[in-house]
């Protein structure tokens, strides 16, 4: 499939899976130049916000493809979730997506400086949640209250051992070719070891509380494990859970697969605890 067919197929699969929560209202929105969806649970217990950043190797995905994750996260956390349609590559390589995330966070903070906001993301979205926090930190701005990361992609240099050793059991990435190609397209002319592209290479002295979930059977296992260890070694709060026999972003099957529902429930509970 070409890129447009891949993008369309991703949407079709998400709709056919039909596991969106029915206890959430969906409102289209636009913040600055970026569109998205507000997912508002019927049982709204807080005015806090979770901004969820979808995965898709920076090239595919949108609010619709990840609506199942977002709606269940909103329902369990009892707060609004903003699903952001950040710009995709190859049309918009680094730093376009990162700028979209940072500017959206800033707009929401300007509207209500006291509002608690967390960032969550899966795969490439997990990368953006981390790098947006790093950029806000560099500019000495207010940071998210917490980060919830599902199978984050933190090393676009593709140097981690699990990128190779998990290939035999990872249904998404049986080899590194697709990830290597996507990383080069996203990075453009920049070095892939730039911390705002590969946060695994960042020097971090302080960071908001983090929870990470990763599958045992996925190529990005070490991306989560090594970033978690970096935070722990620096004295920061980080929680990592490895889900046995799970693959990359199994959370798409929330409501259908017990392990996926368990992951979303735990992530929602953690973020809720940091937003109150």
C-alpha positions in Angstrom: 0.0 0.0 0.0 1.1 3.6 -0.6 1.0 6.1 2.2 -2.5 7.3 1.6 -3.8 3.7 1.5 -2.0 2.9 4.7 -3.6 6.0 6.4 -7.0 5.1 5.2 -6.6 1.4 6.1 -5.6 2.3 9.6 -8.8 4.3 10.0 -10.9 1.5 8.6 -9.5 -1.1 10.9 -10.2 1.1 13.9 -13.8 1.6 12.9 -14.4 -2.1 12.2 -12.9 -3.0 15.6 -15.7 -1.0 17.1 -14.4 -0.9 20.6 -14.9 2.8 21.3 -16.4 3.5 24.7 -20.0 4.4 24.4 -19.9 6.5 27.6 -18.0 9.4 26.1 -19.1 12.3 23.9 -16.9 13.4 21.0 -16.5 17.0 20.0 -14.4 18.2 17.1 -12.0 21.1 18.0 -9.2 23.3 16.7 -6.5 24.8 18.8 -4.3 27.2 16.9 -3.7 25.5 13.6 -4.1 22.0 15.0 -7.3 20.0 14.8 -8.4 17.2 17.2 -11.2 15.7 19.2 -12.3 16.3 22.7 -13.4 13.1 24.4 -15.7 14.0 27.2 -16.9 11.2 29.6 -20.5 11.2 30.7 -19.2 10.9 34.3 -16.9 14.0 34.4 -15.2 14.2 37.8 -12.5 16.8 37.1 -11.6 19.8 35.0 -8.2 18.3 34.3 -7.1 17.4 30.8 -5.1 14.5 29.3 -3.6 15.3 25.9 -3.1 11.9 24.1 -0.7 11.7 21.2 -1.3 8.9 18.8 1.4 6.6 17.4 2.0 5.6 13.8 5.8 6.2 13.2 5.1 9.9 12.8 3.5 9.2 9.3 0.1 7.6 9.9 -2.7 7.8 12.5 -5.0 10.5 13.9 -7.7 11.0 16.5 -10.0 8.4 14.8 -7.4 5.6 14.6 -6.7 5.9 18.4 -10.3 6.8 19.5 -10.6 3.4 21.4 -7.6 4.2 23.5 -8.7 7.8 24.1 -12.4 7.1 24.9 -11.5 4.4 27.5 -8.8 6.6 29.0 -11.3 9.5 29.4 -13.9 7.2 30.9 -11.6 5.7 33.4 -9.8 8.9 34.3 -13.0 10.8 34.6 -11.6 13.8 32.7 -11.5 15.2 29.2 -9.0 13.7 26.8 -7.8 15.8 23.8 -6.8 13.6 20.8 -4.4 15.7 18.7 -4.0 15.5 14.9 -0.4 16.7 14.9 1.3 17.1 11.5 2.6 14.0 9.9 5.7 13.3 7.8 6.9 13.0 5.1 4.9 16.2 4.4 6.0 17.7 7.7 9.2 16.3 9.2 10.8 17.2 12.5 10.1 19.5 14.3 6.6 20.1 13.0 4.8 17.5 15.1 6.7 18.6 18.2 5.8 22.2 17.6 2.1 21.2 17.3 2.2 19.5 20.7 4.1 22.2 22.5 1.9 25.0 21.1 -1.3 23.1 21.9 -0.1 22.6 25.5 0.8 26.3 25.8 -2.6 27.4 24.4 -4.4 25.3 27.0 -2.2 26.7 29.8 -2.8 30.3 28.6 -6.5 29.7 28.8 -6.4 28.4 32.3 -3.0 28.5 34.0 -4.2 26.5 37.0 -5.6 23.6 35.0 -3.9 20.3 35.5 -2.7 18.8 32.2 -1.0 15.4 31.6 0.5 14.1 28.4 0.0 10.5 27.3 1.1 8.8 24.1 1.7 5.5 22.4 4.8 4.7 20.3 5.7 7.8 18.3 3.2 9.6 20.4 5.0 8.6 23.5 8.2 10.1 22.0 6.3 13.4 21.4 5.0 13.4 25.0 8.6 13.1 26.3 10.2 15.5 23.8 7.5 18.2 24.3 8.2 18.0 28.0 11.9 18.4 27.3 11.3 21.4 25.1 9.0 23.1 27.6 11.7 22.5 30.2 14.4 24.0 28.0 12.4 27.2 27.8 11.7 27.2 31.5 7.9 26.9 31.0 5.3 25.1 33.0 5.5 21.3 32.6 2.8 18.6 32.4 1.7 17.2 35.7 2.5 13.7 34.6 3.2 11.5 31.5 1.6 8.2 30.6 3.6 6.3 28.0 2.5 3.2 26.1 5.3 1.5 24.2 7.3 4.8 23.7 9.8 5.0 20.8 12.7 6.8 22.5 15.7 5.7 20.3 15.2 6.6 16.6 18.9 5.7 16.1 17.7 2.1 16.5 20.6 1.1 18.6 18.9 -0.8 21.3 19.4 -4.6 21.6 15.6 -5.4 21.6 15.3 -3.8 18.1 17.0 -7.0 16.9 16.4 -9.7 19.6 12.6 -9.2 19.7 12.1 -9.4 15.9 11.2 -13.0 16.0 8.2 -12.4 18.3 7.1 -8.9 17.4 4.2 -9.0 14.9 4.5 -5.3 14.2 8.3 -5.1 13.5 9.7 -8.5 12.4 12.7 -6.5 11.2 13.9 -2.9 11.7 13.6 -1.7 8.1 10.3 0.1 8.5 11.3 1.8 11.7 14.7 2.8 10.3 13.1 4.3 7.2 10.5 6.2 9.3 13.1 7.6 11.6 15.2 9.0 8.7 12.1 10.6 7.2 11.0 12.1 10.5 14.5 13.3 11.4 15.1 14.9 8.0 18.5 16.7 8.1 18.9 16.5 11.8 20.9 13.9 13.7 18.8 11.1 15.1 20.7 11.4 18.4 19.2 14.9 18.9 17.4 14.6 22.3 14.3 16.2 20.8 14.2 13.4 18.3 15.5 10.5 20.4 14.9 11.4 24.1 17.0 8.3 25.1 20.0 10.6 24.6 18.8 13.5 26.7 20.5 14.6 29.9 17.6 14.8 32.4 17.9 16.3 35.8 14.2 16.7 36.6 11.0 15.4 35.1 7.3 15.0 35.9 6.1 11.6 37.2 6.0 8.9 34.5 4.2 5.6 34.0 5.3 3.4 31.2 3.7 0.2 29.8 5.5 -2.0 27.3 5.0 -5.5 25.9 7.4 -8.3 26.5 7.2 -9.3 22.8 8.1 -6.0 21.1 11.0 -4.4 19.5 10.7 -1.2 21.5 11.0 -3.0 24.8 14.4 -1.5 25.6 13.3 2.0 24.5 10.9 2.0 27.5 13.2 0.1 29.9 16.3 2.3 29.3 14.4 5.5 29.5 12.8 4.3 32.7 16.2 3.5 34.2 17.5 6.9 33.1 14.8 8.5 35.2 15.2 6.2 38.2 19.0 6.8 38.2 18.4 10.5 38.2 16.1 10.2 41.3 12.9 10.9 39.4 9.6 9.1 39.7 9.0 6.5 37.1 7.0 3.3 37.0 7.5 0.6 34.4 5.3 -2.4 33.8 6.2 -5.1 31.3 3.1 -7.0 30.1 3.9 -10.7 29.4 3.4 -11.9 25.9 2.1 -8.5 24.7 3.1 -6.9 21.4 3.4 -3.2 20.3 0.5 -1.0 21.4 -1.8 -3.9 22.3 -3.9 -1.2 24.0 -5.7 -0.8 20.7 -7.7 -3.8 21.8 -9.0 -2.2 25.0 -12.5 -3.6 25.9 -11.7 -6.7 23.8 -8.5 -8.0 25.4 -8.1 -8.2 29.2 -4.5 -7.1 29.0 -5.3 -4.0 27.0 -8.1 -3.0 29.3 -5.8 -3.6 32.3 -3.2 -1.3 30.8 -5.6 1.5 30.1 -7.2 1.2 33.5 -3.8 1.4 35.3 -2.7 4.3 33.1 -5.9 6.2 33.8 -5.6 5.6 37.5 -2.0 6.8 37.6 -2.8 10.0 35.6 -5.9 10.7 37.6 -3.8 10.5 40.8 -1.4 13.1 39.5 -4.1 15.5 38.1 -6.1 15.9 41.3 
